[in-house]
């Protein structure tokens, strides 16, 4: 048994990438697929968030690659 003073324990924390979300600061990014009908005519789609699925409105004539924002749904 060591009779000297206790030493320090150093830990290095690394956040592992998530398979669906990409994190940039406190913002989360993900790609979702929207069917052509909804992209052209508008409608709603379900988006999975870390907390729960959320219904999101897609505007008519939404271009492929358009970035939509869901306020307050990123990291705390």
N, C-alpha and C positions, 0 to 999 in steps of 0.2 A: 504494500500500500504506500502511495506517495504521501509524504508528510509535509511537502512544500505547499505554497499558496496555489490556489486554483488559477488556471489560465483563462483566457478569453476564448469564446467560440465565435467564429466569423462565418456568416452565411451569405451566399450570393443568390439572390432571387432573380429568376428569369421567367417572364411571362411567355407561355407557350402559345404559338399561333393557333387560332381556332380554325376549324375546317370551313366555316361558312362566313365568318366576319373577319375583316381586316381592320386593325386599330391604328388610328393616327391621332395622337394626343388623347383627348376624351371623346373623339368622334369614332363611330363604327361605320364601316362601309360593307355593303354586300351587293351582289348582283341578283336580280330576280328576272324570271322569264314572264313576259306578258304576251298573251295570244294576239295575233294580228287584229282580230275583231275589236278587242278592247283598246289596243293602241290607236286604231283608226277612228273609232266611234266614241271612245271614252268609256269609263265604267269603273268598277272596283275590283281590287285584287287583295288577297290576304298576304301580309308580309310577316314572317316570323321574326320576332324580336327576342332579345335575351329574357325578357320578362314574360311575354305572352304574345300570341298572334294578334295583329292589328289590321283592320280593314283600311285600305288606302285608296283614295280616289285618283284615277288616272285621267288626265284631261284628254279630250279628243285630239287627234293628229299628233300624238306624242312621238317624237323621233327616237329611234334606236340609240341607246347610249346616253339618253338624257338623265341627269342627276336630280333626284327628288330628295327633299329633306323632311325628316320626321323630327321635329323639335323635341328636345328633352328625352330622347330614347337612347342616347349614347351612354357612356360610362358615367357613374356618379362623380 
